[in-house]
Amino acid sequence: MKLKKLFFPFAVLFMGLLLIAATSHQDWLESHWHKPAATTTTSPHGWPDLEKNLAPEACAQCHAAQFSAWKESFHAHAYSPGLIGQFPHMGISDSNDCLKCHAPLAEQKLTSITELSASLKSKLIQPEGFDRDGKLDGVQLPLRHAGVTCAACHVRGWQRFGPPQRSTGAVGHIEGGAHGGFNAVKKFESSQFCASCHQFPQAYAINGKPMENTVAEWQQSRFPREGVQCQTCHMPDRKHEFKGIHDIQMVRKGLVFESSLNANIATFKITSKWIGHAFPTYVTPKVLVHIQALDQSGLVLKQKEWVIERKVEYRDGWQEISDTRLLPGESRMYVLATVPASATVVRFSVEVIPDNFYKGVYESLLSDALDADATQLINQALKQANLNDYQLYQHEEVR
C-alpha cells in the first residue's frame, strides 16, 4: 500500500476529534474532554512556580508513587516515534487531530511546521518526554512530549480534578493546601471517563463495529452489572500503570487455558474469564494459537495454527476482513485431530503480537520517501514493535 493511501485512513485511526463524539456521557465529561485546556490566560494569584508547572516532573514532587507508575505506562509514551514519524506528511491540522488522544491538552498542540520539525529532532535526541527521575532542573521539553500526562486528565482551567477522596468518599470541592484544593468527581471512576479515546463513534463503524469499540464491548459484558469499570483492572488501587495487551501478566490473569490429549485427538480450550472487552480489543494485536505434534527428536509431525484478531484493511475505505476475537466470558475449543501414532509430545502454545497492525503500517511507510528524521523515527518504532512480541502460554502433554 502506498504512503499517500495511508495518510487519510491512518489519521482516522488516531483522530481524537472523532472520538469525542463517542462520549455519550453528559455535562461534566463532555466539558472536560471538549477542547481540554489546563490553563487560562492568567494563573491564580500567589501560586508558586511549582504549582503552575504542568510538567509531570512537577507533579512528581508531591505525587511520587503516581509518577513512578505512570512513567512506565503507554500513556507516558503516547507521543511515540511511530506516531510523530508520520506527522511531516500529514500536516499540522491532521497531526493535531491525532494529539487529541496522544497529547490531549490545548497546551500540547503543534502550532507550526517549524515547531513540528524541531519536535522530531528533539525526539531523536531525547526519546523520553520527561525526566525519569522526576527532576525539574534538567532540560524541559514541550509538554506534548510527555503524551497523556498528569494534566491531561487532572487539570482544567488551572483547577485540579480527581476521583472521590479516598479516605472519605467525598465529592465536590475539597479544600487543601496545594492548588487551592481539588475537585473530586465520581465520573473519574467510570469507564465513560476513558471513552473519549477508547471508543470510536458508531458513525465510523466497520461492519457495524467502530474500529476501536472497547467501551461498547465492556457495556455488553457482565462486568458493568458487577460494578467492574475500566479503572478496576487497568488502574487497580488507583495505580497509574494502565497495563494492557503488552503486559504478559495482565493478559494471563484474564484467560483460562485447558489442554488435553485423548487417544489421537488434542484439544485446547481458551476462556476469556476476566477480560471486560473483546480479546484482544482494537485492531492492532494478533494472537496465534498453535497445537503441534512432535516426535521424540523434537521434529514437528503435524501442526495447526489459529488466529485471534480483528483484521481490517483499507481498500477505498476501511473493510473488515475477519473478526475471530473472544468476547467476555466466551470459550473456544481448538482441535488437532488424528495425532500421528509416532508423536510422543503434543505442544500447546499461544503467542501475542501486540503491534501487528502497526508493523504493517511502519513497513509500508518505510517503502516510500520519508525525510531523514521521520525515517529514523519509524525505524525505531518498527524495531520496538518487533521486540514487543511474547509467548503467552506453553504446555506439553506427553504420550
N, C-alpha and C positions, 0 to 999 in steps of 0.2 A: 504494500500500500504506500503510495507516495505521500510525502510530508504534507503537501498542501491539502490533501484529502483528510488528514488527521486533525488539522488545527481546529476546525469548527466542532467536530464531534467530541474531540478530547477536551476542548474548552467547556463543553456542556457537562462533561464528567465532573469538572471541578467547580462549576459555577454555583457559588453560594447564593447568588441572586435568585436563581431558580428555586433554591431550597427554602428560602424564606417563605415562599408561598405555601410550602407544605406544612407550616406550623399552624395547626388548626386551633391551638390554644389562643385565648383572647387576651386583650388588655395588656397586663404586665409583660407577659412573654413576648408579645408582638412588639411592644415598645422597646423591650430590652434588646431584641435582635434586629430591629429595623434601623439601619444606618447607625450601628453602635459607635458611640463616641465616649471615650473615657474622660475627656476634659471639656471645659468650656473656655470662653475667651479669657477669663481671669481665674486665677487659682484662689482658693479660700484664704482669707486674710490670716496672716500669722502662722501658716503652716511652715515647718522647716522643709528644707530641700528634700530630705529623705521621704517625707510623706507625699510630696508632689511627684516624686520619681516613679514612673510606670515600669521601669525595667524589672525583670524578675529578680535580679540581684538585690534590688532594694527591698522587695518583699521578703527575700531570704533572711534579712537581718532580724526579723521577728518571727517568720514562719519557716524555720529551717527544715522541719520534717516534711512539710508540703513541697518545698522547693527540691529537697533531696529526692523525693519520689517522682515529681514532675520532670526533672531534668533527664531522666532515663526513658521517658514516655515518647510515643509518637506525636503527641501534641506539641512537645517541646521542639520537635524536629520536622514540623509540618511545612516549614519553609525550606523544602528539601531540594537537593540538586536535580532530581528528576522533574520537579515542578518548574523551578525557575529556569532550567535549561531550555524550556520551550518558550519562555517569555519574549525573547528578542523578535521572534517571528509572529507572535500573537499581538503585539502592540500593548499599549498601556491600558486601554479600556478592558480588553478581554483578560489581561493579566490581573487586573484589579478585581474582576469578577471571580477569578479563582481564589484570590485572597480573602473573599468574603467568608470563606471557611478556613483557609490555611493561615490567615493572619487577619482576624475579623475586624479589628478596630479601624475607625476612620483615620486614626493617627498612624496606622501601619501601611496605608495605601501609597502606591507609587505616584509620583507627580510628573515625571518626565523620562524621556528615553535616556538622558544623561544619568539620571539617578538610577535607572534600571541597569545600565552598563556598569556603573560603579558598584551596584549591589552584587552583580555576578562576580566581579573581580574580588570583592570582599569575601564572598562565599568561598572562593578558591583559596584565599589566603588563610581565612579563619572559618573553618567548616561549622564550628559550634556558633550559635547565635547569641551566646551569653557566656559568662564566666562560670565554669562548672563548680568552682569553689564558692560562688556567691560573693565574690569580691567586687566592690564598687570602684576601686582605684585603677582598674585596667582600662583598656580601650572599650568605649561604649559604642556598640554597633547600633544601627537603626532598629527600632523596636520590632519591625516586621521580621527580622532575622530570628527572633525568639518564637515565631509561629503562634500557636494557640497559647499565648502566655497568660499569666495570672489575671492581668487586667482585662483580657478578652472576655472573661466570664464574670469577673467580680467588680469592675469599675465602670460606672456610667455617670457622666456629669460631675466628676470628682467624688461622687458618693461611692461607698463600698457596699456590696451586696453579698449575701451568702445564705446558707441554709439556716433553719431554726437553730437557736442557741443549743449547743449540745447538752449542757447541764440542766436546762430548764424546759427546753422545747419552745421557748418564747419566740414569737414572730413580731414583725414591725420594727420600728427604730429602737435600737438598743444602745444606750449611752456607753461611751468608753473613752479612754484617754487618747487613743490614736484615731486619726482620720475623722474626728468628731463623732465617733461611734460607727455602727454599721446597721444596715437594713437586713433583717432576717426574713427570708421569703420561702414559704413552703414549697413553691414550684421548683426550687433548686434541687429538690429530692425527687422530682418527677421525670419520667422518661421523656415527656414532651419538651423538657429543657434541652435535650440532645437532638430533637427532631430538626432543628433549623439546619443542621449539617449532616444528619444521618438518616434523613427521609426525603427523598426526591418527590416532587409533586406528581400527582396522577396524570397531569397534562403531558408529562414526558415519559409515559409508560411504554414499555416494550413488551408486546404480547400480554398486555393487561397489567404488567407489574413494572413500577418505576425501576430504573437502573439500580438505585440504592433504595431498598424497601425495608430497612431494618426495623424501624419503629412499628410499621404496619404488621410485619411478621410477628413482632412481640405482642401486639394488640390481639392477634388471632390465636395466641397460645394460652396456656393455662396460667402463665406467670402473673399477668395483671390481677387476676382473681385472687392470687395468693399473696398479693402485695409486693411482688418482686419487680423492682424497677431496674433500669439500665445501671444505675449507680450501685445497686446491691452487689452486682458481680464485678463491675468494672471500676468501682471506687469503694471497695469494702472498708468499713470503718472510716469512711471519708478519706482514704488514701488516694493521692493524686497519681496513680500509676497508669490507669487507662489501658490495662493489658487486654490483648485480643488474640487474633489468629497467629501472630508472630511468636507468642509465648507458649512453649510446649506444655508447661504445667497447667496453664489456664485451659488449654484445649483438652488435655487429658481428663481434667476434672469434669468436663461436660459430657463425656462419652462413655459408654459401656461396651466392652468387646467380649465376645463369646465365640470360641472356636472349638471344633470337634472333628474327629476323623472316625467314621464308622464304615467298616469294610473298605470299599473303594470310593467313598464319597466324602469329600472335605467340605465342611460348611463353616461360614464365618458370618456372625451376626453383629451388626453395629447399631447401637441405640443412642439417639440424641436425648439424653435424660435431663441434663442440667444446662442446656443452652436455650436461651429465651428468644431465639430467632432462627432462621434457616442456617444450617451448617453446610458450607460457610456462607455468611451473608455477603452481599455485594457481588460484583462480577470479577474481582481481581484474583482471588485464590483458586487453586486447583488442588484436589486431594486425590491421590491414587491408591487404590486398594489392590493388593496382589495376593494370590494363592499360588504357591509353587510346589511341585512335587520333585524331590531330589533323590538321587541315588546315594550310596554310601561314600562316594568320592566327591559329592557336592555338585555333580552335574545336574542341571535342570532338565528333567524329562518331560514335564508338562507344566504349563502355567496359564494363568488367565489374569487379565487386568480390567478393572472397572474405574471409571472417572466420576468423581463427585464435584460438580461445579455448575455454575450458570454461565454458559458460553454465549457471548454476544459478539457480533461483528458489525462493522459499518459498511453497508452496501447501498449507497444512495439513501441513507437513513439507517438507524440502528435496527438490527434484526436479531432476534433470539434464535440461536441455533439449537440449544438444548438446555434443560434445567433438571439436573439429577440430584439436587441438594436434598438433605434430610431436614424435614420440618421438626419443630419442637415436639418431643415425645415419640417421634417416628422410629421404627426399627426396620432394618433392611437386611435381607439374607443374601449372601454371595456363596455360590456353589461351584466347586470344581468336581465334576463327575468323572467316573472311570479313571481314578488314580492308578497309574501303572503298577503292576504287581512288583516290579523291581525297585519301586520307590521306597526308601527307608525313612524319609522325613518329609513332612509337609509343613511348609513355612507360610505363616500368615503375617502380612505387613501392611502398614499404612504410611504413606509419605505425604507431607504437606508442602506445597509450593505457594507460599503466601502472596507473592508478587507476580504470579504467572502472566496476568494480562499486561501488567506494566512492562515486563520483559519484552513482549512483542512490540509494544509502543516504542520503547527505547531503541530496539534494534532497527525498527523502521525509520526512526528519526536519524539514526547514525548513517543510514544508507543515503541520506540526502545531504545537501550542502548546508551545514551549520557553521556559524562563526566559531572561532577558536575556543572562546570561553564556554560557549554553550556545548560544544562537542566534549570538552573536558568534563563538564558537569554531568552530561548524560552518560558518559562512560563511567563516571563514579557511581551513578545511580544503578546502572546495569550490573556493575561489579557487586555492589551491595545486595541487589536483588537476588543474585545468584548465591550469595552467601547465606541468605535467609531461609533456604530450603532445609527441612529437617525430617527425620524419621520419627513419626508419632508413636508407632507401635510395631512390635515384632514378637512373634511367638511361634514355637515349633512343636509339632506333635510327632512323636517317634513311633514308628510301627513296631 
